[in-house]
Amino acid sequence: MVLTIEKFSASYGPVHALHGIDLRVEAGEAVCLLGSNGAGKSTLIRSLMGLGPLVSGAAHFEGRDLSVHAVEDRVRLGLAVVFEGRGILPAMSVHENLLMGGYCRSRADIAQTLEQVVALFPLLASRRNQPAGTLSGGEQQMLAIARALMSRPKMIMLDEPSMGLAPIVVEQVFEAIAEVNRRGVAILLVEQNMHMALAVAQRFYVLDRGAVVLAGTVSDGVLTSNTGQVLHEDEIESAYMGEKT
């Protein structure tokens, strides 16, 4: 098990953002977290990286209690994140952005990993000296994912990677996410584009108002709840819109 979350809660002052979340991600698995705006998805991601509000409950990464580790230590443990909005450094080159992702690694490790990452994203190789801010939205998202890979993570959390992208570009981004997962990196994917998220995931959770209201598996396009009920995508959508399934 790479990530285990038990009874995980978070609050912004009097506002309860997460309510007793139970969630797990197996090594090499892709799990999607679905829900509408305000469901608590991004809060969960930020909290797992040590950047969110105070929490109760437990979160363990490969058996290690995350609450005792600072943000940089969580990266060293093998946890990486691509936040909504990508967060690239626009004035720096593509190459420099990639190097920033390996800040906790040795120079020798960075050089080796850079070669592997560029092989996965060949477009970045051809634009390595170009300012990152001149890339298209889809290319910037690819760069953000590639930069996260520079720390050689065991799991990447992706927060709304399709946000603001044209449909054809979304397909390219999700193809890249699927390839990263095929190479053994576990994925926790926060996404509102339900169809694309379910296409790359093996399991799913649905959040509504800070609580898990539905969870299940994806196998050969068949969606099954944890109670054994075969589901359709519209039923999952109804769940995260707060409607009873």
C-alpha positions as CSV (number, residue, x, y, z in Angstrom):
1,M,0.0,0.0,0.0
2,V,1.5,3.4,-1.0
3,L,-1.1,5.7,0.6
4,T,-3.6,5.0,3.4
5,I,-6.0,7.7,4.7
6,E,-8.2,7.0,7.7
7,K,-10.8,9.2,9.3
8,F,-9.2,12.2,7.7
9,S,-10.8,15.6,8.5
10,A,-9.9,19.2,7.8
11,S,-11.3,22.6,8.7
12,Y,-10.9,26.2,7.7
13,G,-11.8,27.8,11.0
14,P,-15.4,26.9,11.7
15,V,-15.9,25.5,8.1
16,H,-15.5,21.7,7.9
17,A,-13.9,20.9,4.5
18,L,-13.4,17.2,4.9
19,H,-15.3,14.7,7.1
20,G,-13.7,11.4,8.1
21,I,-12.2,10.5,4.7
22,D,-11.1,6.9,4.2
23,L,-9.1,6.3,1.1
24,R,-6.2,4.1,-0.2
25,V,-3.9,3.9,-3.2
26,E,-2.0,0.7,-3.9
27,A,1.5,0.8,-5.3
28,G,1.4,1.4,-9.1
29,E,-2.4,2.0,-9.0
30,A,-4.4,4.9,-10.6
31,V,-7.2,6.2,-8.4
32,C,-9.5,9.1,-9.3
33,L,-11.2,11.4,-6.9
34,L,-14.3,12.9,-8.5
35,G,-16.6,15.7,-7.3
36,S,-17.9,19.1,-8.1
37,N,-16.4,22.4,-7.1
38,G,-16.2,22.8,-3.3
39,A,-16.4,19.1,-2.7
40,G,-13.0,19.1,-0.8
41,K,-10.9,17.5,-3.5
42,S,-8.1,20.1,-3.6
43,T,-8.2,20.5,0.2
44,L,-7.4,16.8,0.5
45,I,-4.4,17.1,-1.9
46,R,-3.0,20.2,-0.2
47,S,-3.4,18.6,3.2
48,L,-1.6,15.4,2.1
49,M,1.3,17.6,1.0
50,G,1.3,19.4,4.4
51,L,0.0,22.7,2.9
52,G,-3.6,22.4,3.9
53,P,-5.6,23.2,7.1
54,L,-5.3,21.4,10.4
55,V,-6.5,17.8,10.2
56,S,-7.5,14.9,12.4
57,G,-7.3,11.3,11.5
58,A,-4.3,9.6,9.9
59,A,-2.4,9.6,6.6
60,H,0.4,7.1,6.0
61,F,2.7,6.9,2.9
62,E,4.3,3.5,2.7
63,G,3.5,3.0,6.4
64,R,5.1,6.4,7.4
65,D,3.0,8.9,9.3
66,L,2.9,12.0,7.0
67,S,1.9,14.3,9.9
68,V,5.5,14.3,11.3
69,H,7.1,15.1,7.9
70,A,7.6,18.6,6.4
71,V,6.7,19.2,2.8
72,E,10.2,18.7,1.5
73,D,10.5,15.4,3.4
74,R,7.2,14.2,1.9
75,V,8.8,14.8,-1.5
76,R,11.9,12.8,-0.5
77,L,9.6,10.0,0.6
78,G,8.3,9.8,-2.9
79,L,5.2,12.0,-2.9
80,A,4.8,14.5,-5.7
81,V,2.0,16.9,-6.7
82,V,0.9,18.9,-9.7
83,F,-1.5,21.6,-8.4
84,E,-4.3,23.1,-10.3
85,G,-2.9,25.9,-12.5
86,R,0.3,24.0,-13.1
87,G,2.6,26.4,-11.2
88,I,5.4,26.5,-13.8
89,L,7.9,29.3,-13.6
90,P,7.2,31.2,-16.9
91,A,10.4,33.2,-17.1
92,M,12.6,30.2,-16.7
93,S,13.3,27.8,-19.5
94,V,11.7,24.4,-19.9
95,H,15.1,22.8,-18.9
96,E,15.4,25.0,-15.8
97,N,11.8,24.2,-14.7
98,L,12.6,20.5,-15.0
99,L,15.8,20.9,-12.9
100,M,13.7,22.6,-10.2
101,G,11.7,19.4,-9.9
102,G,14.8,17.5,-8.8
103,Y,16.0,19.9,-6.2
104,C,16.1,17.2,-3.5
105,R,18.2,14.8,-5.6
106,S,21.9,14.5,-6.3
107,R,23.4,16.0,-9.5
108,A,24.1,12.5,-10.9
109,D,20.5,11.4,-10.1
110,I,19.1,14.5,-11.7
111,A,21.0,13.9,-15.0
112,Q,19.8,10.3,-15.2
113,T,16.2,11.2,-14.4
114,L,16.2,14.1,-16.8
115,E,17.1,11.8,-19.7
116,Q,14.3,9.4,-18.8
117,V,11.7,12.2,-18.3
118,V,12.6,13.9,-21.6
119,A,12.3,10.5,-23.4
120,L,8.7,10.3,-22.0
121,F,7.9,13.9,-23.2
122,P,10.0,14.4,-26.4
123,L,8.3,17.7,-27.1
124,L,10.0,19.2,-24.1
125,A,13.3,18.1,-25.4
126,S,12.9,20.1,-28.6
127,R,11.9,23.2,-26.5
128,R,14.2,22.8,-23.6
129,N,15.7,26.3,-24.0
130,Q,12.4,28.0,-24.6
131,P,10.8,30.1,-21.8
132,A,8.1,28.0,-20.1
133,G,5.7,30.8,-20.3
134,T,5.6,30.6,-24.1
135,L,4.3,27.1,-24.2
136,S,0.7,26.3,-24.8
137,G,-1.6,25.3,-22.0
138,G,-1.3,21.7,-22.8
139,E,2.5,21.9,-23.1
140,Q,2.7,23.6,-19.8
141,Q,0.6,20.8,-18.2
142,M,3.0,18.3,-19.7
143,L,5.9,20.3,-18.3
144,A,4.3,20.3,-14.8
145,I,3.9,16.5,-14.9
146,A,7.4,16.1,-16.1
147,R,8.8,18.3,-13.4
148,A,7.0,16.3,-10.8
149,L,8.6,13.1,-12.2
150,M,12.0,14.7,-11.7
151,S,11.8,13.8,-8.0
152,R,11.3,10.1,-9.0
153,P,8.1,9.8,-7.1
154,K,6.3,6.7,-6.1
155,M,3.0,8.5,-6.3
156,I,1.9,11.7,-8.1
157,M,-1.2,13.7,-7.1
158,L,-2.7,15.6,-10.0
159,D,-5.2,18.4,-9.3
160,E,-7.6,19.1,-12.2
161,P,-5.1,18.5,-15.0
162,S,-7.7,19.1,-17.7
163,M,-8.7,22.6,-16.4
164,G,-8.8,25.2,-19.2
165,L,-7.6,22.9,-21.9
166,A,-9.2,22.1,-25.3
167,P,-10.7,18.6,-25.6
168,I,-8.0,17.3,-28.0
169,V,-5.3,18.6,-25.6
170,V,-7.0,17.0,-22.7
171,E,-6.8,13.6,-24.5
172,Q,-3.0,14.1,-25.0
173,V,-2.5,15.0,-21.3
174,F,-4.5,12.0,-20.1
175,E,-2.5,9.7,-22.5
176,A,0.6,11.0,-20.7
177,I,-0.9,10.4,-17.3
178,A,-1.8,6.8,-18.4
179,E,1.8,6.2,-19.6
180,V,3.3,7.5,-16.3
181,N,1.0,5.0,-14.5
182,R,2.0,2.2,-16.8
183,R,5.6,2.9,-15.8
184,G,4.8,2.0,-12.2
185,V,4.0,5.4,-10.7
186,A,0.9,5.5,-8.6
187,I,-1.6,8.2,-9.4
188,L,-4.2,10.1,-7.3
189,L,-6.1,12.1,-9.9
190,V,-8.5,14.9,-8.8
191,E,-10.7,15.7,-11.7
192,Q,-14.1,17.0,-12.8
193,N,-13.8,15.4,-16.3
194,M,-15.3,12.2,-15.1
195,H,-15.2,10.3,-18.4
196,M,-11.4,11.0,-18.9
197,A,-10.6,10.3,-15.3
198,L,-12.4,6.9,-15.3
199,A,-10.6,5.9,-18.5
200,V,-7.2,5.9,-16.8
201,A,-8.2,4.8,-13.2
202,Q,-8.6,1.4,-11.7
203,R,-10.6,2.7,-8.8
204,F,-12.6,5.8,-7.9
205,Y,-14.0,7.8,-5.0
206,V,-16.7,10.4,-5.2
207,L,-16.7,13.3,-2.8
208,D,-19.7,15.5,-2.0
209,R,-19.4,18.3,0.6
210,G,-16.3,16.9,2.1
211,A,-17.4,13.2,2.5
212,V,-16.9,10.1,0.4
213,V,-20.4,9.2,-0.9
214,L,-19.5,6.5,-3.4
215,A,-16.4,4.3,-4.2
216,G,-15.7,1.5,-6.5
217,T,-13.6,-0.1,-9.2
218,V,-13.1,0.3,-12.9
219,S,-12.3,-2.8,-15.0
220,D,-12.5,-3.0,-18.8
221,G,-14.9,0.0,-18.7
222,V,-17.2,-1.6,-16.2
223,L,-17.9,0.5,-13.1
224,T,-18.7,-1.4,-9.9
225,S,-19.4,0.1,-6.5
226,N,-17.8,-1.3,-3.4
227,T,-21.1,-2.9,-2.6
228,G,-21.1,-4.8,-5.9
229,Q,-23.5,-2.7,-7.8
230,V,-22.7,-2.1,-11.5
231,L,-22.9,1.6,-12.2
232,H,-23.3,3.9,-15.2
233,E,-21.4,7.2,-15.4
234,D,-24.6,9.2,-15.0
235,E,-25.1,7.5,-11.6
236,I,-21.6,8.6,-10.5
237,E,-22.3,12.1,-11.7
238,S,-25.6,12.1,-9.7
239,A,-23.6,11.1,-6.6
240,Y,-21.2,14.0,-6.8
241,M,-24.0,16.4,-7.5
242,G,-25.5,15.3,-4.2
243,E,-28.3,13.1,-5.6
244,K,-28.9,9.7,-4.2
245,T,-27.8,6.8,-6.4
